[in-house]
Amino acid sequence: MPQILSTEIQTYEQQRDNLLRTSEGKFVLVRGNQVVGIFDSKMDAIAAGYHQFGNVPFLVKQILRIEAPVVLSSLKAQVKSDNFVFP
């Protein structure tokens, strides 16, 4: 089963150096293997994605040189490891 947004993430990684040179700190909208646009705010990028593509997966990502890990959680499940509990 393919990972959701794997193509979009790969596209971002391929374009990352160029995006850092031209648009660091802004937000990129990626659908498939295409960089659709660069936006000043996350909400503008999300709104453009829904407007252009509808309710389908697309990637909105801030263009940063150093990226912090993202933790997502669900109210229905908890993932546990040996020493950590992720809410």
N, C-alpha and C positions, 0 to 999 in steps of 0.2 A: 504494500500500500504506500503510495507516494506521500511524502510529508507535505502538508498544506503550506503554501507559500515558498516551497523550495526553489522554484524557478525565479520568483521575485527576489529572494534572498541572494541567490547566485548572481542575478543581474545587478543588484546593489553592490555586491562585493567586487564585481568586474568593473563597475563605474566609480567605486569609492574614491580613488585617488583624484580623479577629475572633479568629482563632486566636492571633495575637501578643498581643492584649489579655487573653485568658483563659488561655492555656496555653503561653506562651513557654518554650522549653527542653525541653518534653515531646515525645512522638512521636505523630503522627497516623496513623491507618489509613484509607485512602481506597480505595473500590471503586466504579468507575463514577463517577457524579456524586453520590455520597453519602460524607460524612464518617462513618465507622462508629464511631470511638471515639478517645479520647485516652489515652495510656499513659505511665507513668513511665519505662519502659525500652523500648529498641528490640526486645529479645527478646520482651517481653510483647506488643507490637504484632504482631510476626511470628507468634507462636504463635496469637494471636487470629485473624489472617487465615487461617492454615491451618485452624484449627478451624472457622471459619464458612464458608469458601469452598473449601477444598481446595487442590490444587496448580494454581492458576490465577494469572494476574498480578493483583497488587494493589500499592498504593503504601504504603510506610511511610517517613515523612520526619520528621526532627526539625524542630520549629518554631523557626526562628531569624530574627532581624532581618537579620543579615548572613550570607550563605551562602558557604562556601568551595567552589571547584570540586571535582568528584569525578572522579578518573581511574580508569577501569576497564581492565584489561588481560586478555589471553588468552595462554596459553602456546603456542597454535598459530600466532598471527600477531602481527606487529608493524606498527604504523602509522608511516610515516615522513613527515616534512615537510621543507621546505628546510633548516631549521637544527636541528630537534629529532627525537629518536627516542623514541617512546612505547613503553615495554616492555609 
